[in-house]
Amino acid sequence: MRLLLRALAAALLLSSIGEAGPVPSRVAALPNGGLGSIVSCSACRTMLSVVQRLFRLRWSIDLIARVAADICVSLRLENVDSTVCNGVTSLFKDEVVTVATSVISPQLICSRIISSCPAPQNPSSWSVTLPRTPKPPVQPVPAPPPGSPVNRILHLSDIHYDPLYTPGLTNQCGQPLCCRIPNAKGTTPTNTAGFWGDYACDPPIWLVESAFQFLASVQDTFDWIYVTGDLPPHDVWSETRESVLDVIRVTYDLIKKYFPNKPVYSTIGNHDTSPVNSFPPSHITGRLSEQWLYEGVAEQWKDWLPEDALTTLRSGGYYVAKIREGLKVISLQTNFGYHENYWLYMNETDPDGHLAWLAKQLQIAEDNGEKVCDGKGYESTIVGQFYGHSHRDEFLVMYDQNNVSRPIGVGFIEPSITPFTNINPGFCVSVIDGIHPNSTHSMLDKECYYLNLADANLNNKTNWQFEYSAKRSYNMKAFQPSDFDDLVGRMKENTTLVALYAQYKTKMVSSGPVDVNGTFQTLLDTPRPKSLPANKFDWSANNNNSARAAHEQNNSTAQGKYTALAARSCISRHLIAVNSKATEIMSILKNKTSSEEKESDKQEENEEQFQFEEDAEEQEHSVEY
């Protein structure tokens, strides 16, 4: 029974604490790397089977959560105290227990929370019907004539402003996020939060306002703004719906104050809800519905979006809007594909018809000769893919599944305002082909800025400064997918380029030699994607490293017509800029379990059933709490 409670506590904790930050050393983690170090796959399945039985025996959700909180404290997880344990179990009890006690199989749940557990054969494979319009021939993107006008797009991401940040408090508090009330005061210069912020914490409002003041002074140099979500802090154990909405309101009030004449196009991050990562589809109604958030962000974004965009935003958190003649933006609800959104395990079939809607919008754009800013792409239609979530300044290159030597797209993962964890605050401006008769609306460069947080605290003033131009710093001829493919190839032979990338990735925090065979092993040596069956897309691929230049199982082509990128666990949201032909939106879970594994699983299930019946019978006679 103790193992059961440990599994439930771990499931509750992994729902949130695993999202406390993108850097493993600062994330509250289970001993030796995760739940798999506490329980085996077989034990996990047995425990969850017992949880389902206990719920049927009318154990209340509150009782299960109270037991889980006690076990959480007894496990003494890194950066977790009783406050965090009680908060997490209280916030996540409804979601986790509801999902765990639904018709979903324990084998599927365990495969999601323990990476070594094989996934079951998915009984509900599904697909999205795409338009039958033939894909137009792919043409090289011409460079704009010299002197052509450009547009510049400010990209803000992962602000994570913390209303409780207090200078002088400790940055080592025994919780996933510190430097905040009611933490104790720091005792040394290294464990004390500075005035402008701390590399282990989310920023105070005055740091955010400092960035906006700098940008306001140069706002004539950019034309519109993208905001790719994650506005609240990483206090995932204590947040409420009210606190999330308040941070969102305060942030957009500042944007309206400093940029009153700039169009703003936003998307929802995985932290922009309570509890974190929780985005139930529309069939979940009542008090567990996500309507509170969609209505809240619609109220903040209504000044920039047309009514038809607000309609889909209120219904599912996504929209399409026209930026200018020939250019649209599509804001996707990629939390519907996020592996820590446990609601999806109850029914993974195209939540709210989101992918079908996307395919329709991209086809409309192509038919109208429009371009799109987005995160997935009809290859000739999508001209920009903009992401957030990782806090790092990164890029990823996508390849044609039927011809893995041919790059077809680039995703730009933008840096964060928050310094959490061990990075400088920063932001970037994308330069695109501007308004002229033959404009391609395509990306031409990316220019980034940063704040040296240590210097700001030392000198008691902020100095936002230019960091780099990607095209110049990486010596690129142009800014097309083929140019980034060339860059990755040059990085493989040139450690100086890798070191430069490392510095930009952390916004000038990284220095010294770079372990090419370590830190950047994924970037340089990840093999090109393997072929998948036509009309199939591996939605279950667990791609956690957004720095990958080539993704395994992240691109697919169906019958040579469409290409696709799935932004899963690392990239929780993105904006799309529409060009002329979008992505193959097929999503069918692949069965990765071999026949031998299936036979082994059958044996385990027999053993689990025996143990389950013993445990359940014991619980029917006595409840020890």
C-alpha positions as CSV (number, residue, x, y, z in Angstrom):
1,M,0.0,0.0,0.0
2,R,2.9,2.3,0.7
3,L,4.1,1.9,-2.9
4,L,0.6,2.7,-4.1
5,L,0.7,6.0,-2.2
6,R,4.2,6.8,-3.4
7,A,3.1,6.3,-7.0
8,L,0.1,8.5,-6.6
9,A,2.1,11.2,-4.8
10,A,4.7,11.0,-7.5
11,A,2.0,11.4,-10.2
12,L,0.6,14.4,-8.5
13,L,4.1,15.9,-8.1
14,L,5.2,15.2,-11.6
15,S,2.1,17.0,-12.9
16,S,3.6,20.3,-11.7
17,I,7.0,20.2,-10.1
18,G,8.5,18.8,-13.2
19,E,7.5,22.1,-14.8
20,A,9.1,24.3,-12.2
21,G,11.8,25.2,-14.6
22,P,13.6,24.1,-17.7
23,V,16.9,23.3,-16.0
24,P,17.1,19.9,-14.2
25,S,19.3,21.1,-11.4
26,R,16.7,23.5,-10.3
27,V,13.6,21.3,-10.7
28,A,12.3,19.4,-7.8
29,A,13.2,15.9,-8.9
30,L,12.6,12.4,-7.7
31,P,15.8,10.6,-6.4
32,N,18.2,9.4,-9.1
33,G,16.2,10.8,-12.0
34,G,12.6,10.2,-11.6
35,L,9.7,8.0,-10.6
36,G,11.4,5.0,-12.3
37,S,13.9,5.1,-9.5
38,I,11.2,4.4,-6.9
39,V,8.9,2.0,-8.7
40,S,9.2,-0.3,-11.7
41,C,6.8,-0.3,-14.6
42,S,5.0,-3.4,-13.2
43,A,4.7,-1.8,-9.8
44,C,3.4,1.5,-11.3
45,R,0.7,-0.3,-13.2
46,T,-0.3,-2.3,-10.1
47,M,-0.5,0.8,-8.0
48,L,-2.6,2.7,-10.4
49,S,-4.9,-0.3,-10.8
50,V,-5.3,-0.2,-7.0
51,V,-6.0,3.6,-7.1
52,Q,-8.8,2.9,-9.6
53,R,-10.2,0.2,-7.3
54,L,-10.0,2.4,-4.3
55,F,-11.9,5.1,-6.0
56,R,-14.6,2.6,-7.0
57,L,-14.6,1.6,-3.3
58,R,-15.5,5.3,-2.6
59,W,-12.3,6.6,-1.3
60,S,-12.8,10.3,-1.7
61,I,-10.5,12.5,-3.8
62,D,-9.7,14.6,-0.8
63,L,-8.6,11.5,1.2
64,I,-6.4,10.3,-1.6
65,A,-4.8,13.7,-1.9
66,R,-4.2,14.0,1.9
67,V,-2.4,10.6,1.9
68,A,-0.4,11.7,-1.2
69,A,0.7,14.9,0.5
70,D,1.9,12.9,3.5
71,I,3.9,10.5,1.3
72,C,5.3,13.5,-0.6
73,V,6.7,14.9,2.6
74,S,8.1,11.5,3.7
75,L,9.9,11.1,0.3
76,R,11.9,14.3,1.1
77,L,12.1,15.2,-2.6
78,E,14.7,17.8,-3.6
79,N,13.3,21.3,-3.3
80,V,10.0,20.1,-1.8
81,D,8.7,20.8,1.6
82,S,5.3,20.3,3.3
83,T,4.0,23.6,1.9
84,V,4.8,22.5,-1.7
85,C,3.5,19.0,-1.1
86,N,0.2,20.2,0.3
87,G,-0.2,22.8,-2.4
88,V,0.6,20.5,-5.3
89,T,-1.7,17.7,-4.1
90,S,-4.5,20.1,-3.5
91,L,-4.2,21.7,-6.9
92,F,-3.8,18.5,-8.9
93,K,-6.1,16.1,-7.0
94,D,-9.1,16.6,-9.3
95,E,-7.2,16.3,-12.6
96,V,-4.9,13.4,-11.6
97,V,-7.5,11.3,-9.8
98,T,-10.2,11.9,-12.4
99,V,-7.8,10.8,-15.2
100,A,-6.3,7.9,-13.3
101,T,-9.8,6.6,-12.4
102,S,-11.2,7.0,-15.9
103,V,-11.3,4.2,-18.5
104,I,-7.6,5.0,-19.3
105,S,-5.3,2.0,-18.7
106,P,-2.6,2.1,-16.0
107,Q,-0.2,0.9,-18.7
108,L,-0.7,4.1,-20.7
109,I,-0.4,6.4,-17.7
110,C,2.8,4.7,-16.5
111,S,4.3,4.9,-20.0
112,R,3.8,8.7,-19.8
113,I,5.3,9.3,-16.4
114,I,8.1,6.6,-16.5
115,S,10.1,6.9,-19.7
116,S,11.3,3.3,-19.7
117,C,7.8,1.9,-19.6
118,P,6.5,0.7,-23.0
119,A,3.3,2.3,-24.3
120,P,0.4,0.0,-25.1
121,Q,-1.0,-0.4,-28.5
122,N,-3.2,2.6,-29.0
123,P,-6.8,1.4,-29.6
124,S,-7.9,4.8,-30.9
125,S,-5.6,5.7,-33.7
126,W,-6.9,8.7,-35.6
127,S,-6.3,10.9,-38.5
128,V,-7.2,14.3,-39.8
129,T,-8.8,14.6,-43.2
130,L,-6.9,17.1,-45.3
131,P,-7.9,19.1,-48.4
132,R,-7.3,17.2,-51.6
133,T,-5.9,20.2,-53.4
134,P,-2.5,19.3,-54.9
135,K,0.5,20.8,-53.3
136,P,2.0,23.5,-55.6
137,P,5.6,23.1,-56.7
138,V,8.2,24.2,-54.2
139,Q,10.1,27.2,-55.6
140,P,13.3,28.7,-54.2
141,V,12.6,31.8,-52.1
142,P,14.2,34.8,-53.9
143,A,16.2,37.4,-52.0
144,P,14.4,40.8,-51.9
145,P,15.9,43.5,-54.2
146,P,18.5,45.7,-52.5
147,G,16.9,48.5,-50.5
148,S,13.5,46.7,-50.2
149,P,11.5,47.6,-47.1
150,V,11.4,45.3,-44.2
151,N,9.2,44.7,-41.2
152,R,10.5,44.0,-37.7
153,I,8.6,41.9,-35.1
154,L,9.4,42.2,-31.4
155,H,9.1,38.7,-29.8
156,L,8.5,38.6,-26.0
157,S,8.3,35.2,-24.3
158,D,8.3,33.6,-20.9
159,I,8.2,36.8,-18.8
160,H,7.2,34.9,-15.6
161,Y,6.8,38.0,-13.5
162,D,6.7,37.2,-9.8
163,P,4.5,39.6,-7.7
164,L,6.1,38.3,-4.5
165,Y,9.8,38.8,-5.5
166,T,11.6,40.6,-2.7
167,P,15.2,41.8,-2.8
168,G,17.3,40.5,0.0
169,L,15.5,37.2,0.5
170,T,17.3,33.9,0.0
171,N,17.5,32.2,-3.4
172,Q,17.9,28.8,-1.6
173,C,14.7,28.2,0.2
174,G,14.0,24.5,-0.2
175,Q,11.2,25.1,-2.7
176,P,11.2,25.1,-6.5
177,L,11.0,28.9,-6.6
178,C,12.6,31.3,-4.1
179,C,13.5,35.0,-3.6
180,R,9.9,35.6,-2.5
181,I,7.7,36.2,0.5
182,P,7.7,34.4,2.9
183,N,11.3,33.1,2.4
184,A,13.9,34.0,4.9
185,K,16.6,36.7,4.3
186,G,19.7,35.6,2.5
187,T,22.9,35.1,4.6
188,T,25.6,35.6,2.0
189,P,26.0,37.6,-1.3
190,T,25.6,34.4,-3.3
191,N,22.4,33.2,-1.7
192,T,20.7,36.7,-1.5
193,A,18.3,38.0,-4.2
194,G,19.5,41.2,-5.9
195,F,17.3,44.2,-6.5
196,W,16.9,43.6,-10.2
197,G,16.6,39.9,-10.0
198,D,18.3,36.6,-9.4
199,Y,19.5,33.8,-11.7
200,A,17.6,31.2,-9.6
201,C,14.3,33.1,-9.5
202,D,11.6,34.7,-11.6
203,P,11.8,38.5,-12.0
204,P,10.2,41.4,-10.1
205,I,7.8,43.7,-12.0
206,W,10.4,46.5,-12.1
207,L,12.7,44.3,-14.2
208,V,9.9,43.7,-16.7
209,E,9.1,47.4,-16.7
210,S,12.8,48.2,-17.3
211,A,12.7,46.0,-20.5
212,F,9.5,47.7,-21.7
213,Q,10.9,51.2,-21.0
214,F,14.0,50.3,-23.1
215,L,11.8,48.9,-25.9
216,A,9.5,51.9,-25.8
217,S,12.5,54.1,-26.5
218,V,13.1,52.3,-29.7
219,Q,9.6,51.2,-30.7
220,D,9.8,53.0,-34.0
221,T,12.1,50.2,-35.1
222,F,9.5,47.4,-34.8
223,D,6.0,47.1,-36.3
224,W,4.1,44.5,-34.2
225,I,4.6,42.2,-31.3
226,Y,4.4,38.5,-30.7
227,V,3.9,37.2,-27.1
228,T,4.3,33.5,-26.8
229,G,3.0,33.0,-23.3
230,D,4.1,31.9,-19.9
231,L,3.5,35.1,-18.0
232,P,2.9,33.8,-14.3
233,P,5.8,32.7,-12.1
234,H,6.9,29.1,-11.4
235,D,5.0,28.9,-8.0
236,V,3.1,25.9,-9.3
237,W,2.2,24.7,-5.8
238,S,0.5,28.0,-4.7
239,E,-1.0,29.6,-7.8
240,T,-4.7,30.0,-8.2
241,R,-6.9,30.9,-11.1
242,E,-7.2,34.4,-9.6
243,S,-3.4,34.8,-9.3
244,V,-2.8,33.6,-12.9
245,L,-5.4,36.0,-14.3
246,D,-4.0,38.9,-12.2
247,V,-0.5,38.4,-13.6
248,I,-1.8,38.2,-17.1
249,R,-3.8,41.4,-16.6
250,V,-0.8,43.3,-15.1
251,T,1.5,42.2,-17.9
252,Y,-0.8,43.2,-20.7
253,D,-1.6,46.5,-18.9
254,L,2.1,47.2,-19.2
255,I,2.2,46.2,-22.8
256,K,-0.7,48.6,-23.5
257,K,1.0,51.3,-21.5
258,Y,4.3,51.2,-23.3
259,F,3.2,50.1,-26.8
260,P,-0.2,51.7,-27.2
261,N,-0.1,51.8,-31.0
262,K,1.5,48.4,-31.7
263,P,-0.6,45.3,-32.7
264,V,0.0,42.4,-30.4
265,Y,-0.5,38.7,-31.3
266,S,-0.3,36.3,-28.4
267,T,-0.6,32.6,-27.6
268,I,-1.2,30.7,-24.4
269,G,1.7,29.0,-22.5
270,N,1.6,26.0,-20.3
271,H,2.1,28.1,-17.2
272,D,-0.8,30.4,-18.1
273,T,-3.3,28.3,-16.3
274,S,-3.9,26.7,-12.9
275,P,-2.9,24.1,-12.2
276,V,0.0,24.2,-14.5
277,N,-0.2,22.3,-17.8
278,S,-3.9,21.6,-17.2
279,F,-5.9,22.3,-20.4
280,P,-9.0,20.1,-20.5
281,P,-10.8,20.0,-23.9
282,S,-14.2,21.5,-24.2
283,H,-16.0,18.3,-23.3
284,I,-14.8,18.8,-19.7
285,T,-17.4,21.2,-18.3
286,G,-18.4,22.7,-15.0
287,R,-15.8,23.8,-12.4
288,L,-13.0,21.9,-14.2
289,S,-13.6,23.6,-17.5
290,E,-10.9,25.9,-19.0
291,Q,-13.5,28.6,-19.9
292,W,-12.3,30.9,-17.1
293,L,-8.9,31.2,-18.8
294,Y,-10.1,31.6,-22.4
295,E,-12.6,34.3,-21.3
296,G,-9.8,36.0,-19.3
297,V,-7.3,36.2,-22.1
298,A,-10.0,37.2,-24.6
299,E,-10.7,40.2,-22.4
300,Q,-7.0,41.2,-22.5
301,W,-6.5,40.6,-26.3
302,K,-9.8,42.0,-27.6
303,D,-8.1,45.3,-28.6
304,W,-6.0,43.6,-31.2
305,L,-8.1,40.7,-32.5
306,P,-11.2,40.7,-34.8
307,E,-14.4,39.2,-33.5
308,D,-14.0,35.9,-35.4
309,A,-10.6,35.4,-33.8
310,L,-12.0,36.0,-30.4
311,T,-14.7,33.5,-31.0
312,T,-12.3,30.6,-31.5
313,L,-10.1,31.9,-28.7
314,R,-13.0,31.7,-26.3
315,S,-13.9,28.2,-27.4
316,G,-10.5,26.6,-27.5
317,G,-7.6,29.0,-27.0
318,Y,-6.5,29.5,-30.7
319,Y,-7.2,31.9,-33.5
320,V,-6.2,33.2,-36.9
321,A,-5.9,37.0,-37.7
322,K,-4.8,39.1,-40.6
323,I,-1.7,41.1,-40.0
324,R,-1.6,42.9,-43.3
325,E,-2.4,42.2,-46.9
326,G,-1.0,38.8,-47.8
327,L,0.1,37.9,-44.3
328,K,-1.8,36.1,-41.5
329,V,-0.9,34.9,-38.0
330,I,-2.2,31.6,-36.6
331,S,-2.0,31.2,-32.8
332,L,-2.1,27.5,-31.9
333,Q,-3.2,25.8,-28.7
334,T,-0.3,23.4,-28.6
335,N,-1.0,22.6,-25.0
336,F,-3.4,20.1,-26.6
337,G,-0.3,18.2,-27.6
338,Y,1.7,18.6,-24.4
339,H,2.5,15.3,-22.7
340,E,2.0,16.7,-19.2
341,N,-1.5,17.8,-19.9
342,Y,-3.0,14.7,-18.4
343,W,-6.6,15.5,-19.5
344,L,-5.6,14.4,-23.0
345,Y,-5.1,10.8,-21.9
346,M,-8.8,10.4,-21.5
347,N,-9.2,11.0,-25.2
348,E,-6.2,12.0,-27.4
349,T,-8.3,12.3,-30.6
350,D,-7.7,15.8,-32.1
351,P,-8.9,17.8,-29.0
352,D,-11.6,20.2,-30.0
353,G,-10.9,19.5,-33.7
354,H,-7.9,21.8,-33.4
355,L,-5.7,20.2,-36.1
356,A,-8.6,19.9,-38.5
357,W,-9.2,23.6,-38.0
358,L,-5.5,24.3,-38.6
359,A,-5.5,22.3,-41.8
360,K,-8.5,24.3,-43.0
361,Q,-6.9,27.7,-42.2
362,L,-3.7,26.8,-44.0
363,Q,-5.6,25.7,-47.1
364,I,-7.6,28.9,-47.1
365,A,-4.3,30.9,-46.9
366,E,-2.8,28.9,-49.7
367,D,-5.8,29.3,-51.9
368,N,-5.7,33.1,-51.3
369,G,-2.0,33.3,-52.0
370,E,-1.4,34.4,-48.4
371,K,1.6,33.7,-46.1
372,V,1.3,32.6,-42.5
373,C,3.3,33.0,-39.3
374,D,2.9,29.8,-37.4
375,G,4.5,26.8,-35.9
376,K,3.7,24.1,-38.5
377,G,3.7,24.4,-42.1
378,Y,2.3,24.1,-45.6
379,E,5.9,24.4,-46.8
380,S,5.4,27.2,-49.2
381,T,2.8,29.0,-47.2
382,I,4.3,29.2,-43.7
383,V,7.1,31.8,-43.6
384,G,7.8,32.0,-39.9
385,Q,7.6,29.6,-36.9
386,F,8.0,31.2,-33.5
387,Y,8.1,29.4,-30.2
388,G,8.7,29.9,-26.5
389,H,8.9,27.8,-23.4
390,S,12.6,26.7,-23.1
391,H,13.8,30.1,-21.9
392,R,16.8,29.7,-24.2
393,D,17.6,31.3,-27.5
394,E,17.6,28.3,-29.9
395,F,16.6,27.1,-33.3
396,L,15.5,23.8,-34.8
397,V,15.6,22.7,-38.4
398,M,12.9,20.5,-39.9
399,Y,13.5,18.0,-42.8
400,D,11.4,16.4,-45.4
401,Q,10.5,12.9,-44.2
402,N,10.7,11.4,-47.7
403,N,14.0,13.2,-48.4
404,V,15.8,13.7,-45.1
405,S,18.6,15.6,-46.7
406,R,16.2,18.4,-47.7
407,P,15.5,21.0,-45.0
408,I,12.0,22.4,-45.2
409,G,11.6,24.8,-42.3
410,V,13.1,26.5,-39.3
411,G,11.6,27.0,-35.8
412,F,12.8,30.0,-33.8
413,I,12.7,29.4,-30.0
414,E,12.9,32.8,-28.4
415,P,14.7,33.7,-25.2
416,S,12.9,34.6,-21.9
417,I,12.6,37.8,-19.8
418,T,12.9,35.6,-16.7
419,P,16.4,34.7,-15.6
420,F,15.2,31.4,-14.3
421,T,17.4,29.5,-14.4
422,N,21.0,30.8,-14.7
423,I,20.4,32.8,-17.9
424,N,20.3,36.6,-18.6
425,P,16.9,38.2,-19.5
426,G,16.5,38.9,-23.2
427,F,14.3,39.2,-26.2
428,C,14.7,39.2,-30.0
429,V,13.4,41.1,-33.0
430,S,12.7,39.2,-36.2
431,V,13.4,41.0,-39.5
432,I,11.1,39.9,-42.5
433,D,10.6,40.9,-46.1
434,G,8.4,44.0,-46.0
435,I,5.7,45.5,-48.1
436,H,6.5,45.6,-51.8
437,P,5.1,44.1,-55.0
438,N,7.0,40.8,-54.9
439,S,7.4,40.4,-51.1
440,T,7.8,36.9,-49.9
441,H,7.2,37.9,-46.2
442,S,10.0,35.5,-45.3
443,M,12.6,35.8,-42.5
444,L,15.7,37.8,-43.3
445,D,17.5,38.0,-39.9
446,K,17.0,37.8,-36.2
447,E,18.5,40.5,-33.8
448,C,18.7,39.9,-30.1
449,Y,19.2,42.0,-26.9
450,Y,20.0,41.1,-23.4
451,L,20.6,42.4,-19.9
452,N,23.6,41.4,-17.9
453,L,21.8,40.8,-14.6
454,A,24.9,40.5,-12.5
455,D,26.1,43.9,-13.7
456,A,22.6,45.4,-13.1
457,N,22.6,44.3,-9.5
458,L,26.2,45.4,-9.0
459,N,25.7,48.9,-10.5
460,N,22.1,49.2,-9.4
461,K,20.9,50.1,-12.9
462,T,19.9,48.2,-16.0
463,N,21.7,48.4,-19.4
464,W,19.8,46.6,-22.1
465,Q,22.2,46.1,-25.0
466,F,22.4,44.6,-28.5
467,E,23.7,41.0,-28.4
468,Y,23.9,39.8,-32.0
469,S,22.5,39.5,-35.5
470,A,22.1,35.8,-36.3
471,K,22.9,36.3,-40.0
472,R,26.1,38.3,-39.4
473,S,27.3,36.3,-36.4
474,Y,26.9,32.9,-38.0
475,N,28.1,34.2,-41.4
476,M,24.9,33.1,-43.2
477,K,24.3,33.9,-46.9
478,A,20.5,34.0,-46.3
479,F,17.9,32.9,-43.7
480,Q,16.2,30.0,-45.4
481,P,16.1,26.4,-44.1
482,S,19.0,25.4,-46.4
483,D,21.1,28.1,-44.7
484,F,20.4,26.8,-41.3
485,D,21.2,23.2,-42.5
486,D,24.5,24.6,-43.7
487,L,25.1,26.3,-40.3
488,V,24.5,23.0,-38.5
489,G,27.0,21.3,-40.8
490,R,29.6,24.0,-40.1
491,M,29.0,23.7,-36.4
492,K,29.9,20.1,-36.5
493,E,33.3,20.9,-37.8
494,N,33.8,24.2,-35.9
495,T,33.8,24.3,-32.1
496,T,34.1,28.1,-32.2
497,L,30.7,28.3,-33.8
498,V,29.3,25.9,-31.1
499,A,30.8,28.1,-28.4
500,L,29.2,31.1,-29.9
501,Y,25.9,29.4,-30.0
502,A,26.3,28.4,-26.4
503,Q,26.8,32.0,-25.4
504,Y,23.7,33.2,-27.3
505,K,21.6,30.4,-26.1
506,T,22.0,31.6,-22.4
507,K,22.1,35.2,-23.4
508,M,25.8,35.7,-22.7
509,V,26.0,33.6,-19.4
510,S,27.9,30.7,-20.9
511,S,31.7,31.1,-21.2
512,G,34.7,28.9,-21.4
513,P,35.3,25.7,-23.4
514,V,32.3,23.8,-24.8
515,D,31.9,20.1,-24.5
516,V,30.9,19.3,-28.1
517,N,30.4,15.6,-27.2
518,G,28.3,16.6,-24.2
519,T,26.2,19.7,-24.1
520,F,25.7,19.9,-27.9
521,Q,25.7,16.2,-28.7
522,T,22.0,16.5,-29.5
523,L,22.4,19.5,-31.7
524,L,25.3,18.2,-33.8
525,D,24.9,14.4,-33.9
526,T,21.1,13.8,-33.8
527,P,20.4,11.6,-36.8
528,R,17.9,12.8,-39.5
529,P,14.4,11.5,-39.0
530,K,13.7,8.0,-40.0
531,S,10.9,7.2,-42.5
532,L,7.4,6.8,-41.1
533,P,4.5,5.1,-43.0
534,A,2.7,7.4,-45.3
535,N,-0.3,9.2,-43.7
536,K,1.1,8.6,-40.2
537,F,2.6,11.0,-37.7
538,D,4.2,10.0,-34.5
539,W,2.4,12.3,-32.0
540,S,3.9,10.4,-29.1
541,A,7.5,11.3,-29.9
542,N,9.1,12.7,-26.8
543,N,11.2,15.5,-28.1
544,N,12.4,17.4,-25.0
545,N,15.4,19.2,-26.5
546,S,14.4,22.2,-28.5
547,A,18.0,22.8,-29.6
548,R,18.0,19.9,-31.9
549,A,18.8,20.8,-35.4
550,A,17.3,17.7,-36.8
551,H,14.5,15.9,-35.0
552,E,13.9,12.2,-34.9
553,Q,10.2,11.4,-35.5
554,N,9.3,15.1,-35.7
555,N,8.7,15.4,-39.4
556,S,6.6,13.4,-41.7
557,T,5.3,13.5,-45.3
558,A,2.0,11.9,-46.4
559,Q,2.1,10.7,-49.9
560,G,4.7,13.3,-50.8
561,K,2.1,16.1,-50.4
562,Y,2.4,17.7,-46.9
563,T,5.1,18.1,-44.3
564,A,4.7,18.4,-40.6
565,L,6.3,19.4,-37.3
566,A,4.9,18.5,-34.0
567,A,5.9,20.8,-31.2
568,R,5.5,18.6,-28.1
569,S,7.0,18.5,-24.7
570,C,9.6,21.2,-25.0
571,I,7.7,23.6,-27.1
572,S,4.4,24.2,-25.5
573,R,3.0,26.9,-27.8
574,H,3.7,28.9,-30.9
575,L,2.6,31.4,-33.5
576,I,2.3,30.7,-37.2
577,A,3.0,33.1,-40.0
578,V,1.1,31.8,-43.1
579,N,2.9,31.6,-46.5
580,S,1.2,29.3,-49.0
581,K,1.0,25.5,-48.2
582,A,0.7,24.1,-44.7
583,T,1.5,20.9,-42.8
584,E,0.4,17.4,-43.1
585,I,-1.6,17.2,-39.9
586,M,-1.8,13.5,-39.4
587,S,-1.5,12.1,-35.9
588,I,-1.5,8.4,-35.3
589,L,0.3,6.9,-32.3
590,K,2.8,4.3,-33.4
591,N,2.9,1.1,-31.5
592,K,6.5,0.8,-30.3
593,T,5.9,-2.4,-28.4
594,S,7.4,-5.4,-30.0
595,S,5.7,-8.8,-29.9
596,E,8.2,-9.9,-27.3
597,E,7.4,-6.9,-25.1
598,K,3.7,-7.6,-25.5
599,E,4.2,-11.2,-24.2
600,S,6.3,-9.8,-21.3
601,D,3.6,-7.3,-20.6
602,K,0.9,-10.0,-20.5
603,Q,2.9,-11.9,-17.9
604,E,3.4,-8.7,-15.9
605,E,-0.3,-8.0,-16.1
606,N,-1.1,-11.5,-14.7
607,E,1.3,-10.9,-11.8
608,E,-0.1,-7.4,-11.3
609,Q,-3.7,-8.7,-11.2
610,F,-2.8,-11.2,-8.5
611,Q,-1.2,-8.5,-6.4
612,F,-4.0,-6.0,-7.1
613,E,-6.6,-8.4,-5.9
614,E,-4.6,-9.0,-2.7
615,D,-4.2,-5.3,-2.0
616,A,-7.8,-4.4,-2.9
617,E,-9.1,-7.2,-0.6
618,E,-6.9,-5.9,2.2
619,Q,-8.2,-2.4,1.7
620,E,-11.8,-3.5,1.8
621,H,-11.3,-4.7,5.4
622,S,-9.1,-1.9,6.7
623,V,-8.1,1.6,5.7
624,E,-4.9,2.7,7.4
625,Y,-5.0,6.5,7.6
